[in-house]
Amino acid sequence: MALWPSERSSAHLYRGPRGKRNSEAPHLNDSSSPLSIFLLYFAETITLLVVETNRYYHDHLDRLDEGPAPQPDVTEAKMLVFLAVTIQMGHCIRDKLTDYWSRSYNFHTPFYGNAMKWDRFFHILRFLHFTDNRNEPDMRDENSDRLWKMRNLFQILNEKFSKFYSPFEHLAVDEGIVKFKGRVIF
């Protein structure tokens, strides 16, 4: 429900400067690259993804008696490429993930194979993690954190967005972008 200006409380009126907070990121300006701005917000997130993905993979290896030869650890550079490939997939929709690496005439797009081998992409996708599973709360407790798997990511992003950016006065927030008919307990 939208509030008319006369219905707004003074607590919700926006009075501060808007846009990028120059005091927090003075090195950024109009000539800054999109990557430098992306990293301002997501560098710590990428580090979290690398640490937790590698931890989850090594925990998986520890549970196996025998298995395939271990893969090398994921690096921050590889995680950036993984995210770039994942974002690019949204621009070129295919039926199956393996179709992005297909060499068939109908599907061949060199970007995916040149950016990352398909087996490396699927390795990262399989073990992608945001938190240490050893910190799982007791889910029988009604006060347990139901978002514990995403809590670290949520806190990092919340801190970065509030640190580097002040929103404009008029915001449009749409929680119904994706159809969803289920129930979310949290």
MOSUL-V665379 format. One record per backbone hydrogen bond with DSSP energy under -1.0 kcal/mol. CO is the residue of the C=O (numbers start at 1). NH is the residue of the N-H. E is the energy in kcal/mol with one decimal. If there is no record, write none. Layout:
# MOSUL-V665379
CO/NH/E  CO/NH/E
This chain:
# MOSUL-V665379
4/7/-2.0  9/12/-1.4  19/166/-2.6  21/24/-1.1  21/25/-1.4  25/28/-1.4  29/32/-1.8  33/37/-1.6  34/38/-2.6  35/39/-2.9  36/40/-1.3  37/41/-1.2  38/42/-2.5  39/43/-2.1  42/46/-2.5  43/47/-2.0  44/48/-2.3  45/49/-2.6  46/50/-2.4  47/51/-2.6  48/52/-2.7  49/53/-2.3  50/54/-2.3  51/55/-2.1  52/56/-2.5  53/57/-2.2  54/58/-2.6  55/59/-2.6  56/60/-2.0  57/61/-2.4  58/62/-2.1  59/63/-1.2  75/79/-2.2  76/80/-2.1  77/81/-2.0  78/82/-2.7  79/83/-2.5  80/84/-2.3  81/85/-2.8  82/86/-2.4  83/87/-2.5  84/88/-2.5  85/89/-1.7  87/90/-1.2  88/91/-1.9  96/99/-1.0  97/100/-1.5  98/101/-1.3  99/102/-1.0  104/108/-2.6  109/112/-1.1  110/114/-2.6  111/115/-2.4  112/116/-2.3  117/121/-2.2  118/122/-2.5  119/123/-1.6  120/124/-2.4  121/125/-2.6  122/126/-2.3  123/127/-1.7  132/135/-1.9  133/136/-1.4  138/141/-1.5  141/144/-1.8  145/148/-1.3  147/150/-1.6  147/151/-1.2  150/154/-2.8  151/155/-2.6  152/156/-2.3  153/157/-2.6  154/158/-2.5  155/159/-2.3  156/160/-2.6  157/161/-2.7  158/162/-1.9  159/163/-1.8  160/164/-2.4  161/165/-1.4  164/21/-2.0  166/19/-3.3
